[in-house]
Amino acid sequence: MDSPVQIGILALQGGVSEHRQHLAALGVAAREVRTPEALAGLHGLILPGGESTCLSRLLRLTGVGPALLQAYRENGLVLWGTCAGAILLAEEIVGETPHLGLMPITVSRNAFGSQLDSFQGEALVPTVSPKPIPLVFIRAPQIVGTHPPARVLLELDSYIAAVETDQALATVFHPELADDLSFHRYFLRKCGWQPAGAAPDRSRPFLAVR
Amino acid sequence: MSDDRYQLNVQLAQMLKGGVIMDVTNVEQAKIAEEAGAVSVMALERVPSEIRAQGGVARMSAPEMIQAIKESVSIPVMAKARIGHWVEAQLLEALGIDYIDESEVLTPADEECHIDKHAFKIPFVCGARNLGEALRRIAEGAAMIRTKGEAGTGNVVEAVRHMRTMNREIRELQSLPAEEVVPYAKNHGFSMDLAAKVRSLGRLPVVNFAAGGIATPADAALMMQMGCDGVFVGSGIFKSADPARRARAIVEAVANFNDPQKVLAASMNLGEPMPGIEIGTIPETQRMAERGW
């Protein structure tokens, strides 16, 4: 591992290996989290896409839910929820009881409709990358409201797609399904990662002068 | 179906990984399944064990029943079309559900061809007994594969056989010298493109669930330890003594499949499982796994 930063992926259900592979491409070996004990020493935890109703029940049952809330409040654990993960983080869910309820955002589940309404696109998220980032929406929720201290990272037509606070990140799309590492790199930086990958980046200009 | 759409359909299945998909026959069961933590429900009029017992021709379920279930839950809804019956598939797509199972549990409509799934926008899951069958379905456009097992029996032996066969054939294909790949692909009836993909990935290029005969938390964990990405449970839940409890237990067992203490805890006090059937006692003409090719 290039960096001492310790990153976990909640591995109770959903798209776990996709996040693991993206982190591995950045030189970070992530730990799969299925028990409260596995949270020890983590700087950051990814809550992957999956089904939020299933994940919520397993978070309660395994005790990982209360433990990660505690680690978030007391140890500065940084969280990133993608799709279902973002639903788990939200303080408010339209028409439903919230789950972890720790990000000042309101989400609306299955806001686009069924799988037939899943889609992909591309957008510029200046805070995260200077280049457009591919976006994959699968039965995605929408963020329909935010409150301070949440900062909007990406707003599309009539909804918000990415939001952050100092200690949490929520994306309703799936960066782990796209061939792009920008959001994973950004999350790792939020967790205190010093990229060893910065060295090749700095050497680029010498190769690119033509 | 465009390449992008196919990719999105494969990716939805990736989000179901580590989850349990449950057969339900009405709104009440669908809600029990969702509350238990199912990642998706399969809406159908009769579970496989009833189809097996009642005989006759099993068709796509009544659309109003599927629609009522779709409106009652927030998780993805699947429904079954007969093998080769593309108009049933068109109706299910028009209903706006999330996934179609082109299923051997229903009576096949075509004994020669499966549905051309590339002609659809909606994703399909198909059953398979071996690598060749899985890759033929993928070639036709399936975005997800499941073992066939022997549905409605409460007997996991066929699902184990099918998963073991797929795993063995993937290992074989990976270990072959390049010149032996062409004859292997020819003998097993799949394309060189897909052969190359499986060789580089060391697995199917789409999510692969276990299905057909899973009745207990231990059955589900067994299939997960064999390398499945998740499980379908058909008759196993709502034909048992305490469906809500068994549904929750199977979800827990799949999430913790490598932790015997947790699978044990999930297995306590579940009441009677569904009655099982010895495969050898089923006449060959009534074996559902033999349907499709």
Interface residues (C-beta under 8 A of the other chain):
Chain A: A11 L12 Q13 G14 G15 V16 S17 E18 R34 G49 G50 E51 T53 C54 R57 L58 L61 T62 C83 A84 R109 N110 G113 S114 Q115 L116 S118 F119 Q120 V136 I138 R139 H174 L177
Chain B: D4 Q7 L8 N9 Q11 L12 Q14 M15 L16 K17 G18 G19 E34 E35 A36 G37 A38 V39 S40 K70 S74 I75 P76 V77 E93 G96 I97 D98 Y99 K121 I122 P123 R248 V251 E252 V254 A255 N256 D259
